[in-house]
Amino acid sequence: MARVRNGVVTKRRHKKILKEARGYFGSKHREFKSAKEQLMHAGKYAYRDRRQKKREMRKLWIVRINAACREEGISYSRFIEGLSKAGIEVNRKMISEIAINDKEAFKNLVEVAKTGKVKEAKVEKVAKEDKKEEKKVKEEKKDLKDLTVAELRDMAKNANIEGYSTMKKAELVKALNK
């Protein structure tokens, strides 16, 4: 049986590792063994630091928000507490950008945070108004079913619906609800 030599495959593997290690200091970019070792360490550091980067950015955003809050006369913790009570869900990255680029909008956020409960009352009022509007719409739909075909045809004529004269009652109600 013929002897199998792995020289080509090994050379290819070594070249690949050394190509990735290009730019490393000392023998780490020249020798296969130390280059491979350094690449394994680099991979571990990259994996770890991708997670640490997220933590560091959050810390940076909090520092920026805190500095902007202090200028407005409120602490960071009270600011975040007030926003959560007011029902405003904005992430720290966006709040940080607002604090840097749009001072007026940030002042408005601080005012909302200082009076967090007032905002809750406004939200409840808006929700109640929405429910009232929904009830009105439902009542109007019920009213259309109670009308006669002649009355529905008149309404369809005023709404400029084509072919209203040949439609049945259910079709007229459906066309008017659109």
N, C-alpha and C positions, 0 to 999 in steps of 0.2 A: 504494500500500500504506500502511496506517495505521501511525503511529509507536507503538512499544511503549515504555512508560515503566516503570521498575523502582522507582519511589518507594515503593510499599507494601512490596515485598519487602525493600528496603534498610532501610526504617524498622523492620521487624520484626526483621531481623538485628541492627541497632544496639541495639534495645531489649533483645534477648536478652543481648547482651554486657554492656550497662550494668547489667542486672539481676544478672548474675553478679558484676560488679565492685562491687556495693553494699557500702559499708563501707570501701573503700580510701581511703587518705589523699590529700588534695589533688585535683588534676585527674584522677587515675586512676579516679575514680568518676563523673566528669562528662563527660570528652571520650572519644569513641569510640576514637580512635587510641591514646591512652595507656592506656585501659582494656584494649583488645585486647592490647597489648604486655605489660601487667602480668599478664593472665590466662595468656598463654603462659609467662611466667616462673613463675607460680604452679603451673602444671601440671608443669613440669620439676622444681620443688622438691618437689612432692607425690610425684612418681614416685621421685625420689632418696631422699626421707626415709622412704618406706614400707619401703625396704630397709635404711636406716640404723637405723630403729627396732628391727628384729630384732637387729641387732648390739649396739645399746645395751642392750637388755633382757638379752641373754646376758651382757654384761659385768656388769650389775647383779646377776644371779643368781650369777655367779662370785664377786663381791665378798662377797655375803651368805654364801655357802657357806664361803668362806675365813675370814670372821670367826667363824662358828660352829665351824669346824674348829680354829682357833687356841685357842678357849676349851676345846676338848677335848684339846689338846696334840698336834695332828697338822697337817701342812701340807695345803693344798688338793691339790697334785699327788699326794702320797702317798695321800690319801683317795680320789681318783678312780682311781688305779692299783690300790689295794686292792679297790675295788668291781668293777673290770673283771676282776681276777683271780678274785674270788669269783663271777663270773658274774651279777652284779646289774646289770640294764640299766634305770636310772631316769634320766630326763632332768634337766637342771640346774634347770629350772623347778620340777619336783616336789620335788627335793632342797632347793631354796631354801624352798619352802613348808613342808616338813617341819621345816627348821631354825628357821623363825620360829614355827610354831604348835605343834609337838609335839617338845619337847626330848628326851623319853625315847626316842622312835622314832629321833631323830637320833643319840643316844648309841649305840643298838643298831647303827645303820649304821656308826658310827665303829669300834665293836668288830669288826664284820665286816670292815671295811676294814683294820684293824690285823692281823687274822689271816685274810687272804684265802685262804690255801691250806687252812685247816681247813674252810672252807665248801665248797671243791671236793670234799673227801673226803666230806662229808655228801651233796652232790648225787650223787656216784657211788654211794653206798650206796642212796639212794632209787631211783636208776635200776636198780640191780641187783635191788632188792626188787620193783619194778614188772615187770621181766622174769620173775622167779620166779612172780609172780601170774599173768601171761599164760600161762606154761607150764602152770600148774595148771589154768587154765580150758580150755586146749586139750586137756589130758589128760582132763578130765571130759567134754568133748564126744566124744572118741574112745571113752571108756568107755561112753557111752550107746549108741553104735552097736554095741558088742559085746554088750549085754544082749539078752535075749529079749523078745518082745512082752509076755509075762505080767509080767515084771519092770518093764518100762516102764509098763504099765497100773497097777501098784501104786504106782509113783512118781507118776504122774499123779493117781491117786486121793488120795494124801497131799498133793499140791500144789493140790488143789481145782480141777482143770481139767475143764470141762464137756465132755461127749460123748467122754470118753476110751475108753469101751467099744467104740465103733464105728470108732475111728481106726486107720489102718495104722501100721506101724512108723516110716516116715519122718515122718508127721504127728506121732506121739508125740514123736519126737526133737526136731522143730522146736518143738513146744509147750513141751517141758521146757527147751529152751535159752533161751526168752524169759524 
